[in-house]
């Protein structure tokens, strides 16, 4: 489902992703859920090579610990994938998101607020 890769209105600096070597799916879901609506979350695993093969780049963006979230040393951004990118060129953005969805090698979840 390509909508899983749709940048949110707050994705001004790029779409957040996490390194699978540093973070487990449950951590990623909990981190995202605490900043979102609180519904069930799924995590898709995509090889970095698949992201790069569609012309996107991955930029390290480690996050410090906050009062409510642990440090996220494996946090990264796909800087091209902003909400503005999607809004300005949906005809080109949707096929990129479809390619990423097709490249998912695994999905994990659902993770709920009680996990």
C-alpha positions as CSV (number, residue, x, y, z in Angstrom):
1,X,0.0,0.0,0.0
2,X,1.8,3.1,-1.3
3,X,0.0,5.4,1.2
4,X,2.3,4.1,3.9
5,X,5.0,6.1,2.3
6,X,3.0,9.3,1.9
7,X,4.7,12.2,3.7
8,X,2.6,13.8,6.4
9,X,2.0,17.5,6.6
10,X,4.8,17.7,9.2
11,X,7.4,16.0,6.9
12,X,9.0,19.3,5.9
13,X,12.5,18.0,6.1
14,X,11.9,14.6,4.6
15,X,10.3,11.2,5.3
16,X,11.5,9.6,8.6
17,X,12.9,6.1,8.4
18,X,15.0,4.0,10.8
19,X,17.9,1.8,10.4
20,X,16.9,-1.8,11.0
21,X,20.3,-2.6,12.5
22,X,19.8,0.0,15.2
23,X,16.0,-0.2,15.8
24,X,13.5,-3.1,16.1
25,X,10.0,-2.6,14.5
26,X,8.3,-2.3,17.9
27,X,10.6,0.7,18.8
28,X,9.9,2.4,15.5
29,X,6.1,2.0,15.9
30,X,6.1,3.2,19.5
31,X,8.2,6.3,18.6
32,X,5.9,7.2,15.7
33,X,2.7,6.4,17.5
34,X,3.6,8.8,20.4
35,X,3.7,11.6,17.9
36,X,0.6,10.6,15.8
37,X,-3.0,9.8,16.4
38,X,-2.5,6.7,18.5
39,X,-4.0,4.1,16.1
40,X,-2.5,0.8,15.1
41,X,0.9,1.1,13.4
42,X,2.6,-1.2,11.0
43,X,6.3,-1.0,10.1
44,X,7.6,-1.9,6.6
45,X,11.1,-3.1,6.0
46,X,12.7,-1.9,2.8
47,X,16.4,-2.3,1.8
48,X,18.3,0.9,1.5
49,X,19.3,-0.2,-2.0
50,X,15.7,-0.2,-3.0
51,X,15.3,3.4,-1.8
52,X,18.3,4.5,-3.7
53,X,17.3,2.6,-6.8
54,X,14.4,5.0,-7.3
55,X,16.6,8.0,-7.1
56,X,16.2,8.8,-3.5
57,X,18.9,9.5,-0.9
58,X,19.1,8.5,2.8
59,X,20.5,11.1,5.2
60,X,21.5,10.2,8.8
61,X,19.5,12.3,11.3
62,X,20.0,10.8,14.8
63,X,17.6,12.1,17.4
64,X,18.4,12.9,21.0
65,X,16.4,11.4,23.9
66,X,13.4,13.5,25.0
67,X,11.2,13.4,28.1
68,X,8.9,10.9,26.3
69,X,11.1,9.2,23.7
70,X,14.4,7.3,23.9
71,X,17.3,8.4,21.7
72,X,17.0,7.3,18.1
73,X,20.5,6.9,16.8
74,X,19.3,5.1,13.7
75,X,16.8,7.8,12.6
76,X,17.3,8.9,9.0
77,X,15.5,11.0,6.5
78,X,14.7,10.7,2.8
79,X,15.0,14.4,2.2
80,X,13.4,14.4,-1.2
81,X,10.1,13.0,0.2
82,X,8.5,16.0,1.7
83,X,4.8,16.9,1.7
84,X,5.6,19.7,-0.6
85,X,7.2,17.3,-3.1
86,X,4.1,15.1,-3.0
87,X,1.7,18.1,-3.4
88,X,3.6,19.7,-6.2
89,X,4.2,16.6,-8.3
90,X,1.8,13.8,-7.4
91,X,2.1,12.3,-10.9
92,X,5.8,11.6,-10.2
93,X,5.6,11.0,-6.5
94,X,3.0,8.3,-6.5
95,X,5.0,5.9,-8.7
96,X,8.0,6.4,-6.3
97,X,5.9,5.5,-3.3
98,X,4.4,2.5,-5.2
99,X,7.9,1.3,-5.9
100,X,8.9,1.5,-2.2
101,X,5.7,-0.3,-1.2
102,X,6.5,-3.1,-3.7
103,X,10.1,-3.2,-2.4
104,X,9.0,-4.0,1.2
105,X,10.6,-7.2,2.2
106,X,8.6,-7.5,5.4
107,X,5.8,-5.9,7.4
108,X,5.6,-5.9,11.1
109,X,2.5,-5.2,13.2
110,X,0.0,-4.2,14.1
111,X,1.4,-2.4,17.1
112,X,-1.2,-0.9,19.4
113,X,-1.1,1.7,22.1
114,X,-0.8,-1.1,24.6
115,X,2.4,-2.6,23.2
